[in-house]
């Protein structure tokens, strides 16, 4: 973790095929100052990456915590603690990327509308119904909490190709290829 003078913390993001990405997160029992600091660190990490969503398991933390911000201005952070999907509706096929699978974007089918229940950064329960990009992002991040990656929705051939390329890059210690600036990384 890197922390600068402004208390900004950048956490290390695990990259596929790191086996720790397959860990299933556990529920947060109490939301306190340490949880709120971790949420801020996750947001700092997500914005710096840059991405639009980040799950705690991606930074090797076992808690069921997700941060998301799909706004263009990056000024609408959403914190979901112990998120659970209550309802899925419709079908959306959207190109997804992932901070843990850098440089790869593939089409994935998911529900277009989602009703989710979670705790906010103060530990207060809330429900929200969302659609489109935010709905896809919530599903993507909750998958992370369950040890699932977007590459699991792809064919074995595509998944193997991505794994081999990322393993090669990691062996060479080369920085991972970044996606085009116009693409959003979840």
C-alpha positions as CSV (number, residue, x, y, z in Angstrom):
1,X,0.0,0.0,0.0
2,X,1.2,3.5,-0.9
3,X,0.0,6.4,1.3
4,X,0.9,9.9,0.5
5,X,0.8,13.1,2.6
6,X,-2.9,13.6,1.8
7,X,-3.8,10.2,3.4
8,X,-4.5,8.9,-0.1
9,X,-3.8,5.2,-0.1
10,X,-3.3,3.1,-3.3
11,X,-3.8,-0.5,-2.7
12,X,-2.2,-3.3,-4.8
13,X,-4.7,-4.8,-7.3
14,X,-4.4,-8.5,-7.8
15,X,-4.2,-9.7,-11.4
16,X,-5.6,-12.8,-13.0
17,X,-4.7,-15.6,-12.7
18,X,-3.8,-14.9,-9.1
19,X,-5.6,-17.6,-7.1
20,X,-6.5,-15.1,-4.3
21,X,-9.0,-13.6,-6.8
22,X,-11.0,-16.8,-6.3
23,X,-11.5,-16.2,-2.5
24,X,-15.1,-15.8,-1.4
25,X,-15.5,-12.7,0.7
26,X,-17.2,-12.8,4.2
27,X,-19.8,-10.4,5.6
28,X,-18.8,-7.3,7.4
29,X,-20.1,-7.5,11.0
30,X,-19.7,-3.9,12.0
31,X,-19.1,-0.7,10.0
32,X,-16.6,1.5,11.9
33,X,-13.9,4.0,11.2
34,X,-11.5,1.3,9.9
35,X,-14.2,0.2,7.4
36,X,-14.7,3.8,6.3
37,X,-10.9,4.4,5.9
38,X,-10.7,1.2,3.8
39,X,-13.6,2.4,1.6
40,X,-11.7,5.7,1.0
41,X,-8.5,3.7,0.2
42,X,-10.5,1.6,-2.2
43,X,-12.0,4.7,-3.9
44,X,-8.5,6.2,-4.2
45,X,-7.2,3.0,-5.7
46,X,-10.2,2.7,-8.2
47,X,-9.9,6.4,-9.3
48,X,-6.2,6.1,-9.7
49,X,-6.3,2.8,-11.7
50,X,-8.5,4.2,-13.4
51,X,-11.7,2.1,-13.1
52,X,-15.4,2.4,-12.4
53,X,-15.6,-0.4,-9.8
54,X,-13.5,-2.3,-7.3
55,X,-14.2,-5.2,-5.0
56,X,-12.3,-5.8,-1.7
57,X,-11.2,-9.2,-2.9
58,X,-9.3,-7.5,-5.8
59,X,-7.1,-5.8,-3.2
60,X,-6.8,-9.1,-1.2
61,X,-9.2,-8.1,1.5
62,X,-11.7,-10.8,2.5
63,X,-14.7,-8.4,3.3
64,X,-17.9,-8.1,1.2
65,X,-17.2,-4.5,0.2
66,X,-17.6,-2.8,-3.2
67,X,-17.0,0.7,-4.5
68,X,-18.4,2.0,-7.8
69,X,-18.5,5.3,-9.6
70,X,-19.9,5.3,-13.1
71,X,-20.2,9.1,-13.4
72,X,-18.1,10.9,-16.0
73,X,-17.0,13.5,-13.4
74,X,-16.0,10.7,-10.9
75,X,-17.9,12.5,-8.2
76,X,-20.7,10.0,-7.4
77,X,-19.0,7.3,-5.4
78,X,-21.2,4.4,-4.3
79,X,-20.2,2.2,-1.4
80,X,-21.9,-1.2,-1.0
81,X,-21.1,-3.2,2.1
82,X,-22.6,-6.8,2.2
83,X,-24.3,-6.3,-1.1
84,X,-26.9,-8.8,-2.2
85,X,-28.9,-8.9,-5.4
86,X,-32.6,-9.2,-4.8
87,X,-33.9,-9.2,-8.3
88,X,-32.5,-9.4,-11.8
89,X,-34.4,-8.5,-15.0
90,X,-33.7,-8.1,-18.7
91,X,-30.6,-9.0,-20.6
92,X,-27.8,-6.7,-21.6
93,X,-24.7,-7.5,-23.5
94,X,-21.9,-5.1,-22.7
95,X,-18.2,-5.0,-23.3
96,X,-16.5,-5.4,-19.9
97,X,-13.0,-4.9,-18.7
98,X,-11.5,-5.5,-15.3
99,X,-8.8,-3.9,-13.2
100,X,-7.7,-7.5,-12.4
101,X,-7.6,-8.5,-16.0
102,X,-5.7,-5.5,-17.5
103,X,-5.9,-4.8,-21.2
104,X,-8.7,-7.1,-22.1
105,X,-12.3,-6.2,-23.0
106,X,-14.9,-8.8,-24.0
107,X,-18.7,-8.9,-24.4
108,X,-20.6,-10.4,-21.4
109,X,-24.3,-11.0,-21.1
110,X,-25.8,-9.9,-17.8
111,X,-29.1,-8.7,-16.4
112,X,-30.0,-5.1,-17.5
113,X,-31.8,-4.2,-14.3
114,X,-30.9,-5.1,-10.8
115,X,-32.4,-4.5,-7.3
116,X,-29.7,-4.6,-4.7
117,X,-29.6,-4.3,-0.9
118,X,-26.5,-3.3,1.0
119,X,-25.1,-1.2,3.9
120,X,-23.8,2.3,3.2
121,X,-20.5,3.7,4.6
122,X,-22.3,4.5,7.9
123,X,-23.7,0.9,8.2
124,X,-27.2,2.0,7.2
125,X,-29.2,-0.5,5.1
126,X,-30.6,0.6,1.8
127,X,-32.0,-0.8,-1.4
128,X,-31.7,0.5,-4.9
129,X,-33.0,-0.4,-8.3
130,X,-30.6,0.4,-11.2
131,X,-30.1,-0.4,-14.8
132,X,-27.6,-0.2,-17.7
133,X,-23.9,0.3,-16.9
134,X,-24.5,0.6,-13.1
135,X,-26.4,-2.7,-13.0
136,X,-23.7,-4.4,-15.0
137,X,-21.0,-3.0,-12.7
138,X,-22.8,-4.1,-9.5
139,X,-23.1,-7.7,-10.9
140,X,-19.5,-7.7,-12.0
141,X,-18.3,-6.5,-8.5
142,X,-20.5,-8.9,-6.6
143,X,-19.1,-11.7,-8.8
144,X,-15.6,-10.7,-7.5
145,X,-16.9,-11.1,-3.9
146,X,-18.0,-14.6,-4.8
147,X,-14.6,-15.5,-6.4
148,X,-15.8,-15.2,-10.0
149,X,-14.3,-13.1,-12.8
150,X,-15.7,-11.8,-16.0
151,X,-13.4,-14.1,-17.9
152,X,-15.4,-17.0,-16.4
153,X,-18.2,-16.0,-18.8
154,X,-16.0,-16.4,-21.8
155,X,-15.1,-19.5,-23.8
156,X,-12.3,-21.7,-22.4
157,X,-10.2,-20.8,-25.5
158,X,-10.5,-17.0,-24.8
159,X,-9.9,-17.5,-21.1
160,X,-6.7,-19.5,-21.7
161,X,-5.5,-16.9,-24.2
162,X,-6.0,-14.1,-21.7
163,X,-4.3,-16.2,-18.9
164,X,-1.3,-17.0,-21.1
165,X,-0.8,-13.4,-22.2
166,X,-1.1,-12.0,-18.6
167,X,1.2,-14.7,-17.2
168,X,3.8,-13.9,-19.9
169,X,3.6,-10.2,-19.1
170,X,3.9,-10.9,-15.4
171,X,7.0,-13.1,-16.0
172,X,8.6,-10.3,-18.0
173,X,7.6,-7.8,-15.3
174,X,6.3,-5.6,-18.1
175,X,3.5,-3.2,-17.2
176,X,0.2,-4.6,-18.3
177,X,-1.2,-3.2,-21.5
178,X,-3.8,-0.5,-20.8
179,X,-7.1,-0.3,-22.5
180,X,-8.1,2.6,-24.7
181,X,-8.9,5.7,-22.8
182,X,-12.5,5.7,-24.0
183,X,-13.2,2.3,-22.5
184,X,-14.4,1.9,-19.0
185,X,-12.7,-0.6,-16.7
186,X,-14.9,-2.2,-14.0
